[in-house]
Structures are given as structure tokens and as C-alpha cells.
Amino acid sequence: MLKKLFVVAGLLLAFVSVGASAELKQGTDFDLVNPPQPTEKGKVEVIEFFSYMCPHCDHIDPLVNKWSKTLSKDVLFQRIPVVFRPQWDAPARLYYTLDAMGELEKLHAAAFAAIHRENTDMANEAGVTNWAVKKGLDRKKFTDTYNSFAVQSKAQGSKQKQGAYGIPGVPSFVVAGKYRTPDNFAGGYDELLKLVDGLVAKARAEQGKK
């Protein structure tokens, strides 16, 4: 009897999940990426487009960190830094430099804090380098990594993806390579992440997943 109840409960939860995602409307809850971008097969890809220079990205980041730890194993989450103006280029390369050095998890939140609460100049290579050194990183290793072909390539690739996904502002989330959260979203940060959850459920249902 209990086994049957668990089965029924599971079916109801699946129905609610798919039903909630089916209510999402194009132009209101999401915009379509045109053309859709390729994603890893068997995964529901979620990309957060952000910038360390963006105050809204700073505000939502603690929530994103907590939320990302609750995602199912079939969800592939990643961040991509955008460059809307020249002074955003150095922070974008900082992101990939920290990642390459294995320091991203330790210093990601600190980079936001430096810009938005400590008034640190991070708009150029000298600024991000001096900050990194103050955080205990070796200057030469940081500079070599920052100017490496790998980091430059990733930063350039970010700019290309920013255009391919049609990112109008940040923070912006893209689900399954085709559903982009609306730039004029009227809700708060919690509501935005709930919307992303709904888009993940929609993408999962379309892939025939349970």
C-alpha cells in the first residue's frame, strides 16, 4: 500500500512540475534564443551571464551560490562573464584567471566585494593584478595566467557567446540553450531563480525526462 502511495505521489509531483513549466509564456516569462545554441546531450544546461562590475549580479550572487548547490545531477550550471563596455574586460579575464589557477571558489565572492563594497579599481589589468596579489596570489603567476592564450581565448569566447545568446543585460540566465530570462523581469531575485527552475522543468519535460 505504501509503495502505491509513493508511486502516486511521484506522479503527482511530476505532473505539477510539468504543469508549472507549461504555464510559462514566451515574451512574458522567457525570450527565445535565435537560433538555439548547442548543449551537452543528456543535460539541462543553465548559464548565468554576469559581470563582477554589475551591482545586480553582486546582489544575486549569494542566492545563486546557494541555489546552484540544490540543482539535480542532470542540470549543468556554469557562469559566463559578459563585456558590455571596455572596463568590463579585465574583470571577465579575472574570472577565467582565477578559474585556471584553482582560486575561483575562494575568491569569486571577494571579487564582487572588492568592487562594490571596498571601492577597488578593477577596470584594468593593473587593478585586478594588484587586488589578486593582496589576496595572496603570486604576481608573476597571476600575470602569466591572465595573459595566457587559454584565458584570452576563453574571454574572447565569452564575447562571442554573449552575442550568440543575445544577452541584453545581466544577470541573465539561459536554459537548454534556448530559453533566456526576460531583461525586464519585474520580480525579485528569489522569483528570478524560481523562474529558472520552471524553465529547467520545461526543458526537462521536453527532453522526455522524469
N, C-alpha and C positions, 0 to 999 in steps of 0.2 A: 504493500500500500504506500509506504513512504517513498519507495522507488518511483512509483507512478506520480506521486505528488511532485517530486523533484523534476521529473521529466516535463510535467505540465508547467511548472514554474519556469523552467528553462525556455520553453516555447513561448511563454508569455513575455519573458524578458527580451527574447529575440524579436518578437512582434513589436514591442514597444520601441526598441532600438531602431528597427527599420522604419516603423511608422513615423517616429520623430524626424528621422532624416528625410523621409519622403515629403514632409511638410515644408522643407526648406525651398525657398523660391529664388530663381535666378534674378538678379537685378536688385534684390532686397537683402537676401542672406548671403549671396555669393555672386561673384562675376566669373565668367568662363575664361580660361587661358586659351588664347587662339594663336597658333594651333596648340593642342595639348602637348606637354613635354613628356619624354620617355621616363619611366620609373623602373625600379628593380622589381622583377617578376616575383609574385608571391608576397609582396609587402605593400602596405598602405603608407606611402611616403608623405611626411609632413615637413615642410620647410618654413622656418621663421626667417624672413628677411628683416634685418635690423641694422642699426649703426650705434656704435658707442657714443656718437655725438647727439643722438636723438633722446630728448628727455622722456618721451613716452616709452621708448624702449627700455630706458633706465627704470621707469616705474613698474613696468610689467615683468621685468626680468626675474625678480624673486618668485613671482607666481608661475612663470614659465618653468623655472628650475624645479619647483615642487610638482607641477603638473606633469612634466616630462617623465618623472620617475614613476608615474601611475599608468603609463601607456602600456597597452598589450604588446606581446612579443612580435606580433605581426605588423606593428607600426614602427617605421623607420624615421626617426626625428633627426633633423640637422638644422644648423643655422648657416645663413649666408649673409655676410656684411654687404651693404649697398654703398654706392658712392654717388650721391646726388650733386655734390659740389667738390671742388678740388681739395678742400681741407678735410674731407671725409676719407681721402685715400689712405693717409697714414694710419688712422685707426683700423681701417679694413685690413691693411697689411699687418698691423699689430696682432689682430685676431689670428691670422694664419701663422705668424711667427711664434706666438705663444703655443699654438697647437703643435707646431713642428718641434718645439723644444720640450713638449710634455708639461707645460706650465699653465695650460688653459684653464683647467678645473680650479687651480689655485688662485689665478689672477683675473679671471673673467669678471667677477663682480667688482674687484678692486679697480679695474679699468673704468667701469661706469662711475664708481665713487670718485675717482681722481678727477674726472671731467665735470661732474655735476654737483659735487659737494666740496671738493678741495680746490677747485678752480685751476687745475693743472692744464697747461697748454699742451694739447696732444694733436695739434693740427699739422704737424710736420715730423719728419724723421728725427730731428734733434729732440723734439719734445717727447716722443714716445720712447726714444732710446734713454734719455735721462731718467724718465719715470721707471723704466724697466730696471735700470742699474740701481736706483734707490730701493727697488723691491728685491734686490739681491741677485739679479741676473748678471752674468759676465758680459761686459760691454762688447768685447770682440765677438764672442759667440752670438750675441743678440744681433749685432750689426751684420755679421756674415749671413745669418739666417734670414734676417729682414730683407737683405739684398740678393738672396739666393734665387736661382732660376725657378725653383719649386714654389716659393712663396709668391714671386712675381706672376707666375703662371696661374696660380690659384686666384690671386687678386684680379687678374685680367678675366679669368673665367667667371668670377662673380659679377663683373660688369656685364658680361655677355648674358648671363642668366637673368640678371636684373631686367634687361631688355626683353629677353625671350618670354619671361613670365609677365611682362607688362606691369611691373611694380610701380604704382603711382605715389606711394608714401609708406612710411614704416611706423610701428611694426605692422607687417603684413604676413599672413600665413597662406600657404598654398598646399592643398591636399590632393594627393594622387595625380599630381602634375597637371590638374585641370580646374580645380575649384579654388578661387582666390577670395579671401575675405574682403568685404567691401571697404573702400577707403573712407567712406562716410559713415561707418558703423557708429550708431548712436549710443550703444550700451557701454558699460564699464569693462574693465579688464577681465574680471571673472566671467562676464557674459560673453566676451570675445572668445575665451578659451572653451566655454561651453558650446559655442557655435562651431569651433574647430572640431570638438568631439562629435557634433552632429554631422559634420562633413566627413569625418572618418567613418562613422556608421553608414553614411550614404555610400561612400566608396566601397566599403567592405560588402555591403549588400549587393552592389552592382557586380562585384567580383565573385558573388555566389558563396561568400564565406558565412559561417555560422557563429 
